[in-house]
């Protein structure tokens, strides 16, 4: 778990120069509830085109095979991202909206997941899983608050016993509860 703390500290320290917020294309703050995998996202505007995002969500795993016992588990997952929305001005010039942080972004991120199920009986040998990487994301928020997000990118994953390189993937559908311009 100390790797997660070191990566978190690096991410926060590297972003401190972005904290001043002048004329902004992003929301000052936004709270979204996810439907596909239940969870909540808080996004805080920290510069004209950047946000800091914290997400608490649930993961689901199922194991079933011929001759073995079926098991499932629901696991808590936490994620932190620094999002840089690079196409906000271009969207405005084309007459498209940017409310609800509608845009494309690049985001360094870290994530951690428990290896012990909070619901179900499928526990992993490791107490945690974590990853750090960079994702390319697309976020769209409709005028009435319906929000869609897809992101993907390379990541370094590790737990108590092993480490490897893989891919972060996320597909989210949710509802923006509060937008502040």
PASEBA-1860 file (N, C-alpha, C; in nm, 3 decimals):
! residues 181
1> XXXXXXXX> 0.082/-0.118/0.000/0.000/0.000/0.000/0.087/0.126/0.000 ~ 0.212/0.114/0.041/0.300/0.231/0.042/0.326/0.283/-0.099 ~ 0.320/0.197/-0.200/0.335/0.243/-0.338/0.221/0.337/-0.376 ~ 0.099/0.304/-0.331/-0.017/0.389/-0.360/0.002/0.526/-0.297 ~ 0.049/0.531/-0.171/0.071/0.659/-0.104/0.179/0.741/-0.172 ~ 0.287/0.676/-0.217/0.395/0.749/-0.285/0.345/0.807/-0.416 ~ 0.269/0.730/-0.493/0.216/0.777/-0.620/0.117/0.891/-0.596 ~ 0.032/0.880/-0.491/-0.063/0.986/-0.458/0.009/1.115/-0.424
9> XXXXXXXX> 0.112/1.106/-0.342/0.188/1.226/-0.304/0.253/1.290/-0.426 ~ 0.310/1.211/-0.516/0.370/1.264/-0.637/0.267/1.335/-0.723 ~ 0.149/1.274/-0.740/0.044/1.333/-0.821/0.000/1.467/-0.762 ~ -0.021/1.473/-0.633/-0.067/1.596/-0.569/0.039/1.705/-0.577 ~ 0.164/1.670/-0.550/0.271/1.770/-0.555/0.293/1.822/-0.696 ~ 0.280/1.737/-0.796/0.303/1.782/-0.933/0.190/1.871/-0.984 ~ 0.077/1.871/-0.917/-0.037/1.950/-0.962/-0.053/2.082/-0.888 ~ 0.027/2.109/-0.787/0.008/2.229/-0.707/0.022/2.357/-0.788
17> XXXXXXXX> 0.097/2.357/-0.894/0.111/2.478/-0.974/-0.015/2.509/-1.054 ~ -0.110/2.416/-1.060/-0.233/2.435/-1.138/-0.349/2.487/-1.056 ~ -0.331/2.517/-0.930/-0.443/2.544/-0.842/-0.512/2.678/-0.870 ~ -0.446/2.776/-0.927/-0.510/2.905/-0.953/-0.617/2.889/-1.061 ~ -0.738/2.943/-1.034/-0.847/2.931/-1.129/-0.896/3.069/-1.168 ~ -0.874/3.106/-1.294/-0.917/3.236/-1.344/-1.042/3.215/-1.428 ~ -1.037/3.253/-1.555/-1.145/3.227/-1.648/-1.148/3.078/-1.674 ~ -1.260/3.016/-1.647/-1.264/2.871/-1.648/-1.363/2.815/-1.751
25> XXXXXXXX> -1.320/2.710/-1.820/-1.408/2.635/-1.908/-1.470/2.516/-1.836 ~ -1.413/2.475/-1.723/-1.464/2.360/-1.649/-1.551/2.406/-1.532 ~ -1.634/2.316/-1.483/-1.718/2.347/-1.368/-1.631/2.368/-1.245 ~ -1.671/2.459/-1.156/-1.596/2.478/-1.031/-1.603/2.352/-0.947 ~ -1.720/2.289/-0.945/-1.736/2.160/-0.879/-1.855/2.088/-0.940 ~ -1.846/1.957/-0.938/-1.951/1.876/-0.998/-1.956/1.742/-0.925 ~ -2.075/1.696/-0.893/-2.096/1.569/-0.825/-2.182/1.481/-0.913 ~ -2.133/1.359/-0.941/-2.202/1.267/-1.031/-2.223/1.132/-0.963
33> XXXXXXXX> -2.342/1.074/-0.979/-2.369/0.937/-0.934/-2.366/0.846/-1.055 ~ -2.295/0.733/-1.044/-2.285/0.636/-1.153/-2.390/0.527/-1.138 ~ -2.438/0.475/-1.253/-2.537/0.369/-1.252/-2.477/0.232/-1.283 ~ -2.392/0.222/-1.385/-2.344/0.091/-1.431/-2.271/0.015/-1.320 ~ -2.172/0.075/-1.262/-2.111/0.025/-1.139/-2.138/0.133/-1.036 ~ -2.223/0.106/-0.936/-2.263/0.211/-0.843/-2.142/0.284/-0.785 ~ -2.152/0.415/-0.781/-2.043/0.494/-0.727/-2.072/0.641/-0.738 ~ -1.978/0.721/-0.689/-1.991/0.866/-0.690/-1.859/0.928/-0.731
41> XXXXXXXX> -1.868/1.040/-0.804/-1.750/1.113/-0.851/-1.765/1.259/-0.810 ~ -1.659/1.314/-0.752/-1.654/1.456/-0.724/-1.543/1.515/-0.809 ~ -1.577/1.617/-0.887/-1.480/1.680/-0.977/-1.468/1.827/-0.938 ~ -1.346/1.871/-0.908/-1.320/2.008/-0.863/-1.235/2.078/-0.968 ~ -1.285/2.192/-1.020/-1.207/2.272/-1.114/-1.088/2.335/-1.045 ~ -0.968/2.321/-1.105/-0.848/2.378/-1.043/-0.774/2.474/-1.135 ~ -0.811/2.479/-1.262/-0.760/2.579/-1.355/-0.860/2.592/-1.468 ~ -0.828/2.671/-1.568/-0.923/2.697/-1.677/-0.972/2.570/-1.747
49> XXXXXXXX> -0.885/2.473/-1.764/-0.922/2.350/-1.836/-0.887/2.223/-1.759 ~ -0.866/2.231/-1.628/-0.823/2.116/-1.550/-0.910/2.094/-1.428 ~ -0.925/1.967/-1.392/-0.999/1.931/-1.271/-0.921/1.825/-1.194 ~ -0.949/1.817/-1.067/-0.902/1.709/-0.982/-1.025/1.628/-0.949 ~ -1.018/1.497/-0.970/-1.135/1.412/-0.959/-1.110/1.299/-0.859 ~ -1.205/1.279/-0.768/-1.201/1.168/-0.673/-1.326/1.082/-0.697 ~ -1.305/0.951/-0.703/-1.415/0.860/-0.733/-1.415/0.744/-0.635 ~ -1.533/0.713/-0.582/-1.554/0.593/-0.500/-1.658/0.510/-0.572
57> XXXXXXXX> -1.625/0.386/-0.604/-1.715/0.303/-0.681/-1.705/0.158/-0.635 ~ -1.783/0.072/-0.695/-1.783/-0.070/-0.662/-1.738/-0.151/-0.783 ~ -1.665/-0.257/-0.756/-1.628/-0.353/-0.860/-1.697/-0.484/-0.832 ~ -1.718/-0.563/-0.934/-1.788/-0.691/-0.920/-1.706/-0.800/-0.986 ~ -1.696/-0.916/-0.921/-1.628/-1.032/-0.979/-1.715/-1.155/-0.957 ~ -1.710/-1.246/-1.054/-1.787/-1.370/-1.049/-1.697/-1.483/-1.093 ~ -1.702/-1.595/-1.021/-1.625/-1.712/-1.060/-1.719/-1.832/-1.061 ~ -1.720/-1.900/-1.171/-1.799/-2.021/-1.184/-1.734/-2.112/-1.286
65> XXXXXXXX> -1.721/-2.238/-1.255/-1.661/-2.331/-1.350/-1.716/-2.470/-1.325 ~ -1.700/-2.558/-1.419/-1.746/-2.695/-1.406/-1.665/-2.764/-1.296 ~ -1.733/-2.818/-1.198/-1.666/-2.891/-1.091/-1.615/-2.804/-0.978 ~ -1.639/-2.674/-0.982/-1.595/-2.589/-0.871/-1.715/-2.511/-0.817 ~ -1.698/-2.457/-0.701/-1.804/-2.382/-0.637/-1.814/-2.242/-0.699 ~ -1.936/-2.198/-0.723/-1.960/-2.064/-0.775/-1.943/-1.962/-0.663 ~ -1.879/-1.849/-0.694/-1.857/-1.744/-0.595/-1.864/-1.608/-0.663 ~ -1.896/-1.507/-0.584/-1.897/-1.370/-0.634/-1.847/-1.276/-0.524
73> XXXXXXXX> -1.813/-1.154/-0.566/-1.770/-1.054/-0.469/-1.796/-0.914/-0.521 ~ -1.826/-0.824/-0.429/-1.839/-0.681/-0.458/-1.730/-0.613/-0.376 ~ -1.649/-0.530/-0.443/-1.530/-0.470/-0.383/-1.531/-0.319/-0.394 ~ -1.487/-0.248/-0.290/-1.474/-0.102/-0.301/-1.350/-0.064/-0.382 ~ -1.365/0.042/-0.462/-1.255/0.093/-0.545/-1.248/0.245/-0.527 ~ -1.128/0.296/-0.511/-1.106/0.440/-0.504/-1.014/0.484/-0.617 ~ -1.042/0.599/-0.679/-0.961/0.650/-0.790/-0.940/0.799/-0.774 ~ -0.820/0.846/-0.810/-0.788/0.988/-0.815/-0.733/1.020/-0.954
81> XXXXXXXX> -0.777/1.132/-1.010/-0.731/1.175/-1.142/-0.707/1.325/-1.144 ~ -0.612/1.365/-1.225/-0.596/1.505/-1.265/-0.634/1.506/-1.413 ~ -0.745/1.572/-1.449/-0.792/1.574/-1.587/-0.758/1.707/-1.652 ~ -0.694/1.699/-1.769/-0.672/1.818/-1.851/-0.763/1.805/-1.973 ~ -0.866/1.891/-1.981/-0.959/1.893/-2.094/-0.896/1.979/-2.204 ~ -0.854/1.914/-2.311/-0.775/1.984/-2.412/-0.857/2.042/-2.526 ~ -0.985/2.010/-2.536/-1.061/2.057/-2.652/-1.178/2.148/-2.617 ~ -1.177/2.210/-2.503/-1.289/2.295/-2.461/-1.306/2.417/-2.553
89> XXXXXXXX> -1.199/2.488/-2.581/-1.208/2.607/-2.665/-1.256/2.571/-2.806 ~ -1.206/2.461/-2.861/-1.249/2.418/-2.994/-1.398/2.384/-2.996 ~ -1.448/2.321/-2.888/-1.590/2.291/-2.880/-1.672/2.420/-2.879 ~ -1.626/2.520/-2.803/-1.698/2.648/-2.799/-1.699/2.716/-2.936 ~ -1.584/2.713/-3.006/-1.575/2.775/-3.138/-1.667/2.707/-3.239 ~ -1.696/2.579/-3.221/-1.787/2.506/-3.310/-1.933/2.517/-3.266 ~ -1.959/2.592/-3.158/-2.095/2.609/-3.110/-2.146/2.493/-3.026 ~ -2.058/2.408/-2.981/-2.097/2.295/-2.895/-2.088/2.336/-2.750
97> XXXXXXXX> -2.165/2.268/-2.665/-2.163/2.305/-2.523/-2.049/2.233/-2.451 ~ -2.008/2.293/-2.339/-1.903/2.233/-2.255/-1.952/2.216/-2.112 ~ -2.078/2.249/-2.085/-2.129/2.238/-1.949/-2.121/2.093/-1.901 ~ -2.105/2.077/-1.770/-2.090/1.943/-1.714/-1.956/1.882/-1.747 ~ -1.857/1.966/-1.781/-1.724/1.919/-1.822/-1.732/1.826/-1.942 ~ -1.811/1.867/-2.039/-1.823/1.792/-2.164/-1.701/1.820/-2.249 ~ -1.619/1.719/-2.270/-1.498/1.735/-2.348/-1.413/1.610/-2.345 ~ -1.298/1.620/-2.410/-1.201/1.510/-2.413/-1.086/1.548/-2.322
105> XXXXXXXX> -1.026/1.450/-2.256/-0.921/1.481/-2.160/-0.810/1.375/-2.158 ~ -0.697/1.417/-2.106/-0.585/1.329/-2.073/-0.573/1.335/-1.921 ~ -0.554/1.219/-1.856/-0.553/1.220/-1.710/-0.456/1.117/-1.652 ~ -0.352/1.164/-1.579/-0.278/1.070/-1.497/-0.371/1.027/-1.383 ~ -0.364/0.901/-1.344/-0.455/0.854/-1.240/-0.394/0.744/-1.156 ~ -0.450/0.726/-1.038/-0.417/0.614/-0.952/-0.548/0.552/-0.905 ~ -0.546/0.423/-0.879/-0.665/0.352/-0.831/-0.623/0.243/-0.735 ~ -0.708/0.216/-0.638/-0.684/0.108/-0.543/-0.815/0.034/-0.519
113> XXXXXXXX> -0.806/-0.098/-0.506/-0.922/-0.183/-0.483/-0.890/-0.281/-0.373 ~ -0.987/-0.306/-0.288/-0.971/-0.406/-0.183/-0.975/-0.545/-0.245 ~ -0.902/-0.638/-0.186/-0.906/-0.777/-0.229/-1.006/-0.859/-0.151 ~ -1.067/-0.797/-0.051/-1.166/-0.865/0.033/-1.304/-0.814/-0.002 ~ -1.394/-0.904/-0.033/-1.530/-0.867/-0.073/-1.607/-0.809/0.045 ~ -1.682/-0.701/0.019/-1.769/-0.647/0.123/-1.907/-0.714/0.115 ~ -1.939/-0.769/-0.001/-2.058/-0.851/-0.020/-2.013/-0.973/-0.100 ~ -2.055/-1.092/-0.062/-2.017/-1.213/-0.133/-1.905/-1.286/-0.062
121> XXXXXXXX> -1.862/-1.395/-0.126/-1.763/-1.483/-0.063/-1.638/-1.506/-0.148 ~ -1.615/-1.421/-0.248/-1.499/-1.436/-0.335/-1.390/-1.338/-0.288 ~ -1.300/-1.386/-0.203/-1.188/-1.305/-0.156/-1.063/-1.346/-0.231 ~ -0.978/-1.248/-0.259/-0.851/-1.274/-0.327/-0.741/-1.297/-0.224 ~ -0.631/-1.355/-0.266/-0.518/-1.380/-0.177/-0.456/-1.249/-0.130 ~ -0.453/-1.148/-0.214/-0.396/-1.018/-0.180/-0.501/-0.932/-0.110 ~ -0.458/-0.850/-0.016/-0.550/-0.760/0.054/-0.591/-0.641/-0.031 ~ -0.511/-0.608/-0.135/-0.542/-0.493/-0.219/-0.483/-0.513/-0.359
129> XXXXXXXX> -0.536/-0.435/-0.451/-0.482/-0.421/-0.586/-0.473/-0.271/-0.612 ~ -0.371/-0.226/-0.683/-0.358/-0.083/-0.712/-0.298/-0.067/-0.851 ~ -0.315/0.051/-0.906/-0.260/0.081/-1.037/-0.238/0.229/-1.055 ~ -0.144/0.263/-1.142/-0.115/0.402/-1.176/-0.090/0.406/-1.326 ~ -0.141/0.510/-1.391/-0.123/0.521/-1.535/-0.178/0.651/-1.588 ~ -0.194/0.657/-1.719/-0.248/0.774/-1.787/-0.358/0.725/-1.879 ~ -0.473/0.794/-1.877/-0.585/0.756/-1.962/-0.623/0.871/-2.055 ~ -0.681/0.834/-2.168/-0.746/0.928/-2.259/-0.895/0.909/-2.232
137> XXXXXXXX> -0.968/1.019/-2.209/-1.108/1.006/-2.176/-1.197/1.095/-2.258 ~ -1.322/1.052/-2.271/-1.428/1.128/-2.336/-1.542/1.136/-2.236 ~ -1.584/1.259/-2.205/-1.696/1.277/-2.113/-1.800/1.366/-2.180 ~ -1.924/1.323/-2.175/-2.034/1.401/-2.230/-2.144/1.410/-2.125 ~ -2.192/1.532/-2.103/-2.301/1.556/-2.009/-2.411/1.627/-2.083 ~ -2.529/1.568/-2.083/-2.643/1.629/-2.150/-2.696/1.748/-2.072 ~ -2.779/1.828/-2.135/-2.832/1.949/-2.074/-2.915/1.919/-1.948 ~ -2.972/1.800/-1.939/-3.052/1.764/-1.822/-2.974/1.683/-1.719
145> XXXXXXXX> -2.842/1.661/-1.742/-2.759/1.599/-1.640/-2.713/1.457/-1.666 ~ -2.768/1.388/-1.767/-2.723/1.253/-1.796/-2.578/1.259/-1.842 ~ -2.492/1.175/-1.783/-2.348/1.182/-1.810/-2.296/1.047/-1.859 ~ -2.210/1.053/-1.961/-2.145/0.935/-2.018/-1.995/0.959/-2.015 ~ -1.918/0.856/-1.979/-1.772/0.868/-1.978/-1.711/0.736/-2.023 ~ -1.610/0.748/-2.110/-1.529/0.633/-2.149/-1.383/0.675/-2.139 ~ -1.300/0.587/-2.082/-1.157/0.617/-2.077/-1.077/0.488/-2.085 ~ -0.956/0.503/-2.142/-0.866/0.389/-2.158/-0.723/0.439/-2.161
153> XXXXXXXX> -0.631/0.354/-2.113/-0.490/0.391/-2.118/-0.403/0.289/-2.047 ~ -0.272/0.296/-2.071/-0.178/0.201/-2.012/-0.160/0.228/-1.862 ~ -0.132/0.120/-1.788/-0.115/0.134/-1.644/-0.018/0.030/-1.589 ~ 0.039/0.063/-1.475/0.123/-0.027/-1.399/0.039/-0.075/-1.281 ~ 0.017/-0.206/-1.270/-0.066/-0.264/-1.164/0.022/-0.342/-1.067 ~ -0.016/-0.341/-0.939/0.059/-0.416/-0.839/-0.031/-0.453/-0.722 ~ 0.011/-0.557/-0.650/-0.051/-0.597/-0.524/0.060/-0.642/-0.431 ~ 0.027/-0.714/-0.327/0.127/-0.757/-0.230/0.228/-0.855/-0.288
161> XXXXXXXX> 0.189/-0.927/-0.393/0.270/-1.037/-0.441/0.327/-1.020/-0.581 ~ 0.269/-0.932/-0.661/0.305/-0.928/-0.802/0.287/-0.787/-0.857 ~ 0.347/-0.762/-0.973/0.323/-0.637/-1.046/0.330/-0.668/-1.196 ~ 0.259/-0.588/-1.275/0.259/-0.606/-1.419/0.204/-0.481/-1.487 ~ 0.207/-0.480/-1.617/0.155/-0.370/-1.698/0.026/-0.417/-1.764 ~ -0.072/-0.329/-1.769/-0.200/-0.363/-1.828/-0.269/-0.241/-1.882 ~ -0.402/-0.245/-1.883/-0.482/-0.140/-1.943/-0.592/-0.097/-1.845 ~ -0.600/0.034/-1.820/-0.715/0.089/-1.748/-0.827/0.105/-1.848
169> XXXXXXXX> -0.946/0.057/-1.815/-1.065/0.078/-1.896/-1.179/0.118/-1.805 ~ -1.259/0.215/-1.844/-1.375/0.255/-1.766/-1.486/0.299/-1.861 ~ -1.605/0.254/-1.833/-1.725/0.297/-1.904/-1.826/0.332/-1.797 ~ -1.868/0.456/-1.793/-1.957/0.503/-1.687/-2.079/0.571/-1.746 ~ -2.192/0.548/-1.685/-2.316/0.616/-1.717/-2.372/0.666/-1.586 ~ -2.403/0.794/-1.577/-2.449/0.848/-1.450/-2.531/0.973/-1.466 ~ -2.551/1.038/-1.353/-2.633/1.158/-1.347/-2.559/1.264/-1.266 ~ -2.542/1.383/-1.325/-2.480/1.494/-1.257/-2.584/1.553/-1.162
177> XXXXX> -2.556/1.546/-1.032/-2.651/1.596/-0.933/-2.642/1.745/-0.914 ~ -2.519/1.795/-0.920/-2.501/1.939/-0.895/-2.391/1.992/-0.986 ~ -2.425/2.093/-1.061/-2.326/2.163/-1.143/-2.322/2.306/-1.097 ~ -2.201/2.357/-1.078/-2.183/2.499/-1.045/-2.104/2.563/-1.155 ~ -2.158/2.663/-1.228/-2.084/2.726/-1.337/-1.966/2.805/-1.287
END
